[in-house]
Amino acid sequence: MTLRHMNQIDLSRRWGISHRTLERWRSLGTGPAYIKIGGRVAYRLEDIERYEASNLHSGSMPPASSQSQGAAA
C-alpha cells in the first residue's frame, strides 16, 4: 500500500485557500487530520479525501415553482 502525503502548501493549493487557514484550523482543532514528524506537518491523502467527503453538500433544492405549488396545496 502506497501512502501519499501532502504538505500544507500543496493542500492549500488543492483547495484554493491560504496555508495560514490550515495553520489556524490546526490550532483550533478543526480541519483534516494531520501528522507531525520532526516539526513538519503532513496530511495523508486518505484523510484529505475523508474530510472532503464529510463536507460534501448536495445543494439540491426543489424548483421554486414546486415550492409555491406545495404551499398552495
Secondary structure, 3 states (H helix, E strand, C coil): CCCCEECHHHHHHHHCCCHHHHHHHHHHCCCCCCEEECCEEEEEHHHHHHHHHHCCCCCCCCCHHHHHHHHHC
